[in-house]
């Protein structure tokens, strides 16, 4: 059974930091690219960051220089380090594992940034 579970969300003041985790089970984690998406209330889900199975990364312009995506294949976990958080970063953050034929979503973790 495949499980994708996010954790690490919470309430933080503007300028603060959080580290999100995306723990996977039931998949060959190392062959999947892992992406983070977010959805704010009343808005469409948007791409945040992605790390390929070869560890190349890409970021949305809105988070470049503030967020860092990484992965630990031995732990089957990906991370999103979020620094200099802004109220506009408030959203549900979801993890997406994809290797082409197969893809899986987690249920998300809430991040709330107060001004």
Secondary structure, 3 states (H helix, E strand, C coil): CCEEEEECCEEEECCCCEEEEEEEECCCHHHCEEEEEEECCCCCCEEEEEECCCCCEEECCCCCCCEEEEEECCCCEEEEEECCCCHHHCEEEEEEEECCCCEEECCCEEEEEEC
